[in-house]
């Protein structure tokens, strides 16, 4: 399989913040300034005190958050204080998905890299990743292509600032002081300070752009993501609408040159609901599938009308109803919802019938000979994605399919996911299929599978992207085989 991956690729600098260290950090700032910002969080980072207050706010409440850094001096402060002590790894939905499909056997993976620095390129898989305009390869696109990252000639001093997302993990039970008052972290979570000016604009590397347009006819699929990083307004007066339209035109051009090209859009957490709805409505009729987690599905409450509480509790009935309604309203071909406990896909299977809520209800239209193969393929693709995500969580790496299959034996099926599978069967009158189940809700076939969990995960970051990439790759393969 030959796959394009755009657009957000960055460097994650992961640091575990202890309570004592936070207490020491806060002492460098005026108490009145920090306390005011904890009570009324700015939601963005324009100063060092914004960063310190955001971290304290999240640790105090056990919240997770991602704030964008707009001040270069704060970037230098964070890099100087934490980067060398951090775990440096691939970041960005597109980067993680590119590595996943490369390790799992895709013959050619072409990512968009905003800043192709030595550090950034060193984080990519060595197996089948190709960098247009950088890799010294002959005849890219052949099955035997191997990306030799170590041999790539790139100026060590990149012309642009490295896009670094400073991820501060913190653990439940950590104690710390905010100017003499003691607190305990109520739950494990993370605070992310994102320094990423180019990905804020969904920057398209000209070499990637030219390659994708020229070779779209040779590609099997494309994974696109990063829209959640867009800003409603930019300092230079630019608009996110211009960026969205630019990317939309690229995708349409790819598809015009290759009608069999399958495009998946992975959503991400939008801080701005208006922007999220715009991206969704623009791409819903263009892409072949769209993915999100339960929080992101809940953010579309006004569209699908399903109560948020059930979605955030990962109630399978609520997720199934919301997914099918949202998909139906925009005539999506496929919507995949990945949660910690299970994954659920709503796949369009018929084109007739509708109801007031936008969710067609015509169970008499079910034709078993038609959907039996579709169920098998969809469950197999979901199962492969679940195995990949579980193995990655347990080991922090993916070293091919044999590695994944071996690692699965050490994982446990989510008990909550198994319980929700039973509720799914009851709520939708479904049938068991392998380790999962399927049901019909109007013109959408719902397929569900519990996730596989590790008792002692090495990482919890990027699991949704890993699952998505695994599902996408396997489904492409099954479609080609068919």
Protein Blocks (a to p, Z undefined) as FASTA:
>chain_A
ZZdddfbdcddddddddfklmmmmmmmpcfklmmmmmmmcghiafbfklmmmmmmmmmmn
opacddddfbfklmmmmmmmmmmmpccddehjklmmmmmmmmnopabdcdddfblcfklm
mmpcfklpccehkaccehihiaklccdfklpccdfbafbdcdddddddddehiacdeehi
acddfbdcdddddddfklmnopacfklmmmmmmmmmmpmbdcdehjlmpcfbdfkopafk
lmmmmmmmmmmmmmmmomkbccdddebjcfblklmmmmmmmmmmmmmbdcddfklmmmmm
mmnopafklmmnopaklmmmmmmmmmmmnopabdcdddfkbccddddfbfgdcdfkopac
dfklpcfklmmmmmmmmmmmmmmmmmmmmmmmmnopaebjklmmmmmmmpccdfklmmmm
mmmmmmnopacehjbccddehjbccddddddddfbdfbfghklmmmmmmmmmmmmmmmmm
ZZ
